[in-house]
Each structure stands twice: as structure tokens, then as C-alpha cells.
Amino acid sequence: MPGPFAAILVAAGRSRRMGSDKLWADIWGRPAWRWSLDVLLATPGVERIAVAVGADAVERFRSALPDDAGDRCIVIPGGAERADSVIAGIWA
């Protein structure tokens, strides 16, 4: 796989239909969003990961980053729509 490259994990959903925050749903001992992040962290060539989250959740996500995320992973506020969050990730 070519590299180095960056990735964007869009995790700014509101979970309206589910009724609870699906990003923090426990799946075999980890929040749902961590499964995606862990795959990105383990992918050769991925040097930077922008995690776009709801503006009110930035600190919660930052405090939940794994120790091995180091300087490779940043948490940023996403936008009102998914496309806005992707654009925020690109600019990060």
C-alpha cells in the first residue's frame, strides 16, 4: 500500500434514530468509534488521523484516545453536515 497518507474518521453523528449515542456504544469492550480508529492506527502508511467529532464532544474524545495514538491523531470539531466534517478533516 502506498504511503505516507492521512485519514479522516468522521464521528460527529447525532444518533437521532438510535436514541442513544451510538459512537460510545460498547462493542466487545471498546466504544464503537475506537474499532475504526484502531484499524487506522494499525494500517501501514497512515501517518496522521483527523477524528472529526461534534463540537461539544472534542474533549471527551481527546481524553479517550489510546496511548499509542501519540502525535498521529488529532480530534477536531466537525461541521453541521457530514461533508462539513470531511472538509474540516482535510484542512486539519
C-alpha positions as CSV (number, residue, x, y, z in Angstrom):
1,M,0.0,0.0,0.0
2,P,1.4,3.4,-0.9
3,G,2.1,6.0,1.8
4,P,2.5,8.0,3.7
5,F,-1.0,9.3,3.8
6,A,-3.6,10.8,6.2
7,A,-7.1,9.5,7.1
8,I,-10.2,11.1,8.4
9,L,-12.5,9.4,10.8
10,V,-15.9,11.2,10.8
11,A,-17.5,10.6,14.2
12,A,-19.8,13.6,14.6
13,G,-23.2,11.9,14.2
14,R,-26.1,12.8,16.4
15,S,-27.6,9.2,16.7
16,R,-31.2,10.6,16.4
17,R,-32.7,7.3,15.2
18,M,-30.9,5.1,17.7
19,G,-31.9,7.2,20.7
20,S,-28.5,6.9,22.4
21,D,-25.0,7.9,21.3
22,K,-24.0,5.0,19.0
23,L,-20.4,6.2,18.8
24,W,-20.0,5.3,22.5
25,A,-21.9,2.0,22.4
26,D,-19.8,-0.7,23.9
27,I,-18.8,-3.4,21.4
28,W,-16.7,-6.1,23.0
29,G,-15.1,-3.7,25.5
30,R,-14.5,-0.7,23.3
31,P,-16.6,2.2,22.1
32,A,-17.8,1.7,18.5
33,W,-15.6,4.5,17.1
34,R,-12.4,3.0,18.6
35,W,-12.7,0.0,16.3
36,S,-12.3,2.2,13.3
37,L,-9.6,4.3,14.9
38,D,-7.6,1.2,15.9
39,V,-7.7,-0.2,12.4
40,L,-6.4,3.1,11.0
41,L,-3.6,3.2,13.6
42,A,-2.6,-0.3,12.6
43,T,-2.6,0.5,8.9
44,P,0.8,0.8,7.4
45,G,1.4,4.2,5.8
46,V,-1.2,6.1,7.8
47,E,0.8,8.9,9.4
48,R,-1.9,11.2,10.5
49,I,-5.6,10.7,11.5
50,A,-8.1,13.5,12.0
51,V,-11.1,12.5,14.1
52,A,-14.0,14.9,13.3
53,V,-16.5,14.9,16.2
54,G,-19.3,17.1,17.4
55,A,-18.1,20.4,18.8
56,D,-19.4,19.5,22.2
57,A,-17.6,16.2,22.3
58,V,-14.0,17.2,21.4
59,E,-12.6,16.9,25.0
60,R,-14.4,13.6,25.6
61,F,-12.8,12.1,22.5
62,R,-9.4,13.5,23.2
63,S,-9.4,12.0,26.7
64,A,-10.3,8.6,25.2
65,L,-7.6,8.4,22.6
66,P,-5.3,5.4,23.1
67,D,-1.8,5.9,24.3
68,D,-0.4,4.7,21.0
69,A,-2.2,7.4,19.1
70,G,0.6,9.9,20.0
71,D,1.1,12.8,17.6
72,R,-0.5,10.8,14.8
73,C,-4.1,11.5,15.9
74,I,-5.9,14.8,16.3
75,V,-9.5,15.4,17.4
76,I,-11.2,18.3,15.7
77,P,-14.8,19.7,15.8
78,G,-16.8,18.5,12.8
79,G,-19.4,20.5,10.9
80,A,-23.2,20.7,10.7
81,E,-23.3,18.1,7.9
82,R,-21.0,15.1,7.2
83,A,-19.5,16.9,4.2
84,D,-18.5,19.8,6.5
85,S,-16.8,17.3,8.9
86,V,-14.9,15.8,6.0
87,I,-13.8,19.2,4.8
88,A,-12.7,20.1,8.4
89,G,-10.6,16.8,8.4
90,I,-9.0,17.7,5.1
91,W,-8.0,21.1,6.4
92,A,-6.6,19.7,9.7
